[in-house]
Amino acid sequence: MEQTVARPEAGEFAPFYANYINLVPARPLLPQFQLNMDKTLELLAHLPLEAGNFAYAEGKWSIKELVQHCIDTEQIMLYRALRFVRNDGQALAGFDEDAYVAALNLEQRKLSELLVDWQSLRQFSQRFFLHLRAEDWLKRGVASGKTCSVRALAYIILGHESHHRNILEERYLPYV
């Protein structure tokens, strides 16, 4: 049964995340996990094999690096949500997205494999959020030195994906 998950309010997330949260449409939240993934897969699923290594400019991430960044970010946000839901009072560290990408070894990975990984993670994320109680969505914790709610983390996951899908459409795909 779909429960209503209101858009997070200021104070439930670091201001940096407002742009991501604003990208999430005002409609039931949980179905958007699958709708977002469907849009992203539609965009990327039919690219030629060599397109995964394409970067639109010197020093910019390749398509495979961007996809892995989205996977990493979703895993981290989901982990934060798990810790907050379980009432873990420990402050959680931030992460350096550029250092994460620099540590990747994607030469032997196909874009199609990364997309399968992302789909699996997305299914897990959707099931995790599906089974939360109403009070769980409002639980908060500290990550990267800022307070964040569980519902904000769900919105951040979706908005972050939308942000990067927009970048793919605007800066990558016209040149692939």
DOKESE-939690 format. One line per field, with one value per residue (C-alpha): residue number from 1; residue in three letters; z negated, y negated, x. Coordinates in nm, 2 decimals. Example, Ala and Ser with C-alpha at 12.3 -4.5 7.8 and 13.67 -1.06 7.14 Angstrom:
resi = [1 / 2]
resn = [ALA / SER]
w = [-0.78 / -0.71]
v = [0.45 / 0.11]
u = [1.23 / 1.37]
END
This chain:
resi = [1 / 2 / 3 / 4 / 5 / 6 / 7 / 8 / 9 / 10 / 11 / 12 / 13 / 14 / 15 / 16 / 17 / 18 / 19 / 20 / 21 / 22 / 23 / 24 / 25 / 26 / 27 / 28 / 29 / 30 / 31 / 32 / 33 / 34 / 35 / 36 / 37 / 38 / 39 / 40 / 41 / 42 / 43 / 44 / 45 / 46 / 47 / 48 / 49 / 50 / 51 / 52 / 53 / 54 / 55 / 56 / 57 / 58 / 59 / 60 / 61 / 62 / 63 / 64 / 65 / 66 / 67 / 68 / 69 / 70 / 71 / 72 / 73 / 74 / 75 / 76 / 77 / 78 / 79 / 80 / 81 / 82 / 83 / 84 / 85 / 86 / 87 / 88 / 89 / 90 / 91 / 92 / 93 / 94 / 95 / 96 / 97 / 98 / 99 / 100 / 101 / 102 / 103 / 104 / 105 / 106 / 107 / 108 / 109 / 110 / 111 / 112 / 113 / 114 / 115 / 116 / 117 / 118 / 119 / 120 / 121 / 122 / 123 / 124 / 125 / 126 / 127 / 128 / 129 / 130 / 131 / 132 / 133 / 134 / 135 / 136 / 137 / 138 / 139 / 140 / 141 / 142 / 143 / 144 / 145 / 146 / 147 / 148 / 149 / 150 / 151 / 152 / 153 / 154 / 155 / 156 / 157 / 158 / 159 / 160 / 161 / 162 / 163 / 164 / 165 / 166 / 167 / 168 / 169 / 170 / 171 / 172 / 173 / 174 / 175 / 176]
resn = [MET / GLU / GLN / THR / VAL / ALA / ARG / PRO / GLU / ALA / GLY / GLU / PHE / ALA / PRO / PHE / TYR / ALA / ASN / TYR / ILE / ASN / LEU / VAL / PRO / ALA / ARG / PRO / LEU / LEU / PRO / GLN / PHE / GLN / LEU / ASN / MET / ASP / LYS / THR / LEU / GLU / LEU / LEU / ALA / HIS / LEU / PRO / LEU / GLU / ALA / GLY / ASN / PHE / ALA / TYR / ALA / GLU / GLY / LYS / TRP / SER / ILE / LYS / GLU / LEU / VAL / GLN / HIS / CYS / ILE / ASP / THR / GLU / GLN / ILE / MET / LEU / TYR / ARG / ALA / LEU / ARG / PHE / VAL / ARG / ASN / ASP / GLY / GLN / ALA / LEU / ALA / GLY / PHE / ASP / GLU / ASP / ALA / TYR / VAL / ALA / ALA / LEU / ASN / LEU / GLU / GLN / ARG / LYS / LEU / SER / GLU / LEU / LEU / VAL / ASP / TRP / GLN / SER / LEU / ARG / GLN / PHE / SER / GLN / ARG / PHE / PHE / LEU / HIS / LEU / ARG / ALA / GLU / ASP / TRP / LEU / LYS / ARG / GLY / VAL / ALA / SER / GLY / LYS / THR / CYS / SER / VAL / ARG / ALA / LEU / ALA / TYR / ILE / ILE / LEU / GLY / HIS / GLU / SER / HIS / HIS / ARG / ASN / ILE / LEU / GLU / GLU / ARG / TYR / LEU / PRO / TYR / VAL]
w = [0.00 / 0.10 / -0.19 / -0.13 / -0.18 / -0.19 / -0.04 / -0.30 / -0.46 / -0.50 / -0.80 / -0.70 / -0.46 / -0.38 / -0.15 / 0.11 / 0.17 / 0.24 / 0.61 / 0.62 / 0.40 / 0.63 / 0.93 / 0.78 / 0.91 / 0.66 / 0.70 / 0.50 / 0.41 / 0.41 / 0.77 / 0.88 / 0.79 / 1.08 / 1.31 / 1.27 / 1.33 / 1.64 / 1.78 / 1.71 / 1.87 / 2.17 / 2.22 / 2.18 / 2.27 / 2.64 / 2.65 / 2.85 / 2.63 / 2.68 / 2.56 / 2.19 / 2.21 / 2.36 / 2.16 / 2.31 / 2.21 / 2.08 / 1.70 / 1.70 / 1.60 / 1.86 / 1.89 / 1.70 / 1.43 / 1.40 / 1.37 / 1.11 / 0.92 / 0.92 / 0.79 / 0.52 / 0.41 / 0.39 / 0.18 / -0.06 / -0.09 / -0.15 / -0.41 / -0.58 / -0.58 / -0.73 / -1.01 / -1.08 / -1.08 / -1.32 / -1.56 / -1.53 / -1.69 / -1.54 / -1.31 / -0.97 / -0.76 / -0.42 / -0.11 / 0.17 / 0.50 / 0.70 / 0.49 / 0.53 / 0.91 / 0.91 / 0.73 / 0.99 / 1.22 / 1.49 / 1.79 / 1.80 / 1.70 / 1.96 / 1.93 / 1.95 / 1.65 / 1.45 / 1.54 / 1.42 / 1.09 / 1.06 / 1.14 / 0.86 / 0.61 / 0.71 / 0.65 / 0.31 / 0.24 / 0.34 / 0.12 / -0.18 / -0.15 / -0.08 / -0.42 / -0.64 / -0.89 / -0.88 / -1.17 / -1.01 / -0.73 / -0.98 / -1.16 / -1.14 / -1.18 / -1.10 / -0.79 / -0.66 / -0.96 / -0.86 / -0.99 / -0.74 / -0.75 / -0.60 / -0.36 / -0.25 / -0.17 / 0.05 / 0.24 / 0.27 / 0.43 / 0.69 / 0.75 / 0.78 / 1.05 / 1.24 / 1.22 / 1.37 / 1.63 / 1.74 / 1.77 / 1.98 / 2.21 / 2.24 / 2.24 / 2.34 / 2.57 / 2.84 / 2.90 / 2.87]
v = [0.00 / -0.34 / -0.57 / -0.94 / -1.07 / -1.45 / -1.65 / -1.71 / -2.06 / -2.29 / -2.17 / -1.80 / -1.82 / -2.02 / -2.31 / -2.16 / -1.89 / -2.13 / -2.11 / -1.74 / -1.74 / -2.00 / -1.77 / -1.51 / -1.56 / -1.61 / -1.27 / -0.94 / -0.88 / -0.51 / -0.44 / -0.70 / -0.47 / -0.24 / -0.52 / -0.70 / -0.38 / -0.31 / -0.65 / -0.61 / -0.27 / -0.38 / -0.66 / -0.43 / -0.08 / -0.11 / -0.29 / -0.12 / 0.06 / -0.20 / -0.48 / -0.38 / -0.53 / -0.86 / -1.18 / -1.51 / -1.70 / -1.66 / -1.59 / -1.50 / -1.15 / -0.89 / -0.76 / -0.45 / -0.66 / -0.87 / -0.56 / -0.41 / -0.74 / -0.72 / -0.36 / -0.46 / -0.76 / -0.56 / -0.29 / -0.56 / -0.74 / -0.40 / -0.31 / -0.64 / -0.58 / -0.23 / -0.37 / -0.65 / -0.42 / -0.18 / -0.48 / -0.46 / -0.79 / -0.79 / -1.08 / -0.95 / -1.07 / -1.23 / -1.10 / -1.25 / -1.17 / -1.25 / -1.02 / -0.75 / -0.78 / -0.81 / -0.47 / -0.30 / -0.02 / -0.02 / 0.07 / 0.43 / 0.35 / 0.31 / 0.03 / 0.30 / 0.47 / 0.15 / 0.09 / 0.44 / 0.36 / 0.03 / 0.20 / 0.46 / 0.18 / -0.02 / 0.28 / 0.32 / -0.05 / -0.05 / 0.25 / 0.09 / -0.23 / -0.04 / 0.13 / -0.18 / -0.29 / -0.64 / -0.75 / -0.60 / -0.86 / -1.14 / -0.99 / -1.20 / -1.15 / -1.34 / -1.27 / -1.50 / -1.72 / -1.80 / -1.67 / -1.47 / -1.29 / -0.95 / -1.10 / -1.35 / -1.07 / -0.90 / -1.23 / -1.28 / -0.94 / -1.02 / -1.38 / -1.28 / -1.03 / -1.29 / -1.55 / -1.31 / -1.18 / -1.55 / -1.59 / -1.27 / -1.40 / -1.75 / -1.69 / -1.33 / -1.18 / -1.45 / -1.35 / -0.97]
u = [0.00 / 0.14 / 0.19 / 0.23 / 0.58 / 0.58 / 0.87 / 1.13 / 1.14 / 1.44 / 1.63 / 1.60 / 1.89 / 2.20 / 2.12 / 2.35 / 2.09 / 1.80 / 1.87 / 1.83 / 1.52 / 1.36 / 1.40 / 1.17 / 0.81 / 0.52 / 0.36 / 0.38 / 0.74 / 0.79 / 0.68 / 0.93 / 1.22 / 1.12 / 1.01 / 1.34 / 1.53 / 1.32 / 1.41 / 1.78 / 1.79 / 1.60 / 1.86 / 2.16 / 2.07 / 2.12 / 2.45 / 2.73 / 2.99 / 3.26 / 3.03 / 3.08 / 3.43 / 3.32 / 3.37 / 3.25 / 3.56 / 3.91 / 3.90 / 3.53 / 3.40 / 3.33 / 2.97 / 3.08 / 3.23 / 2.92 / 2.70 / 2.93 / 2.92 / 2.54 / 2.56 / 2.80 / 2.59 / 2.27 / 2.45 / 2.58 / 2.25 / 2.07 / 2.33 / 2.26 / 1.89 / 1.94 / 2.15 / 1.90 / 1.60 / 1.78 / 1.83 / 2.21 / 2.32 / 2.67 / 2.75 / 2.84 / 3.13 / 3.10 / 3.26 / 3.47 / 3.31 / 3.61 / 3.83 / 3.58 / 3.58 / 3.96 / 3.98 / 3.76 / 3.88 / 3.62 / 3.84 / 3.72 / 3.36 / 3.09 / 2.83 / 2.56 / 2.70 / 2.70 / 2.34 / 2.24 / 2.42 / 2.23 / 1.90 / 1.96 / 2.05 / 1.75 / 1.52 / 1.67 / 1.64 / 1.28 / 1.20 / 1.38 / 1.18 / 0.86 / 0.86 / 0.93 / 0.67 / 0.53 / 0.75 / 1.07 / 1.05 / 1.09 / 1.39 / 1.71 / 2.08 / 2.40 / 2.61 / 2.88 / 2.83 / 2.47 / 2.13 / 1.93 / 1.60 / 1.53 / 1.27 / 1.53 / 1.77 / 1.50 / 1.44 / 1.82 / 1.86 / 1.59 / 1.70 / 2.06 / 1.98 / 1.76 / 2.04 / 2.29 / 2.04 / 2.00 / 2.37 / 2.39 / 2.12 / 2.27 / 2.65 / 2.72 / 2.46 / 2.46 / 2.83 / 2.82]
END
